[in-house]
Amino acid sequence: MRIGVIGGGAWGTALAQVAARGGQPVTLWAREPEVVAAINDARENTTFLKGAALSDSIHATGDLADLAYHDALLVVAPAQHVRAVLAAAPVGATPLVLCAKGIEAGTRLLVGEVARAVAPSAPVAVLSGPTFAHEVAAGKPTAVTLACADPGLRDRLAARLASPAFRPYASDDVVGAEIGGAVKNVLAIACGVVEGAGLGQNARAALIARGFAEMTRFGLARGARAETLAGLSGLGDLVLTCSSTSSRNFSLGVGLGQGRSAAELMADRRTVAEGAHTAPVLREAAAAANVDMPVVAAVCDLLGGAAAAAVVERLLARPLRAE
């Protein structure tokens, strides 16, 4: 199975490394010419994944046409750019493995829904779970959810991507896998605020638990299954990104908790904190589904410029209720 990867950021590069293990050829499309040159000439993505030695079987390109005639495409472009990239790519009926985590602004569509609208002939799968790119590229072990409605395609993809250090678990709950990945990015910002404001480990643990309750309510309202949200693509990814500065979303929250503005924190970032873009869209989607998500609303307030102390005070002053 010949694999192409759309997106030359840290995660796209790490997945190309996964797909290239054993010397299998992989084509990696990147928007930035310097990324293409560095991968092909120095076998390293010095811009987004510095220090990771890449397989010689990875070929980087800046031309989307080079992704034609592949057996599957891993879509790792930022969620807000997936529509434009897929519209320009030679997709046809090529299976798409969606690895971006977010909800499209304006439409409130999950990435899978965007893919189906742009490429209706292409089968869709979702790959999501606790995966820091630098650890995956280094061959450190993790497990992920690979969700697809077609069990045959899912099994072929799992067999192609699996290794002793990268273990896909099968699911047919595509919506659940997507929602876990999208919501956890927003909750990771909230946990970063707890860290940045010095509110302590008790507060972080409580926030993870209450945030997971919000993820579950929203997921069930959108047709996800509870067991998917409690699995690798939901709770597993949530715990990871709410606990480490290796998470871009968590790091953004740390800065907000320290009193810095979202505009300042995001101005110089070449990498994307997806949660910052997902938060306002998620708040709209939750309101449309009549789902209460106070932590998500608090993150939106922080991103809009509200002071962390005032937002935390409002959360803690909410009426007491049953768990």
C-alpha positions, 0 to 999 in steps of 0.5 A: 500500500503506497502512502501519501501524507498531506502536511509537512508539520511535526505530526505529518512528518512523524506519520511519514516516518511511521509509514516509511518503517521497513523502507516502504516508500512514502510521499510527503507533501509540504507547503513550505519549500524549505521543509521539502528541501530539508527533508530531501537533502538533509533527511530532517524537518529542521523547521517543525521536527528538528532532531528526528532523523528521517527514513531515506524512503520518504520523498518530500514534494511541494506539488500536490499532483505528486500524490496521485496514484497512491493507495491512501492519503494521510491528511495532516493539514490543520483542520481549518485548511483541510477543505482547501487542500483536499479541493486542490489535491488529486483525491478521486476515490483514494481513501483518506485517513484524517489525522487533523483534529478540529471543527471547521469554522463557519460550517461547524463540520467535523473534518470527516464531514468536510472531506465527504463534502469535498471528495464524496467518492473517497472512503474516510478513516480517522486516526487519533490518539495520544501522540506527541510527534517527536515521540512517535518519530523517535519510535517510542511506543503508543497506541491509537484509534483507527476508525473506519466504517469499512472493516476491510479498509480499516484492517488494511490500513492498520496492517500497513501502519502498525509496528511494535511501537505504533499500535492501532486499535480498530473502531467503526465510530468515526464521529467519536474518534473525531470529537475526542481529538477536537474537544481535547485540544480546547480542554488542554488550553484550560489545563494549561491555564491552571498550570500557568496560574499556579492553581495546583494539581488538584485543580488540574485533575478536577478540570480533566474530569469535568472536561471529559464530562463535557466531551462526553455530553457533546459527543453523545449529542453528535452520535458518538459512542461513550466507549470511544470517548473513554478510549485512546482518541478521547480520554487517552489523548485528553490526559496526554495533552492536559499534562505536558508543555509538549502540547501546543494547546497546553503551552498556550494555556500556560501563557494565558494563565500567566496573564499574557494575551492570546494574540501575543502568544500566537503571533510568532507560532509557526505551529498551530494550537488547534484548540484556539481555532476550535474553541469558538466553533465548539461553543457554537456547536454546543449551543446548537445541540443544547449541550452545556460546556462551561469549560469550553466557554471559559476558554473562549472568554480567555482567548477573547481577552478576559483575565484568567482570575476572573474566568476561574472565579466565575467557573468556581461560582457556578451553582452546585449540582449533581455529578 
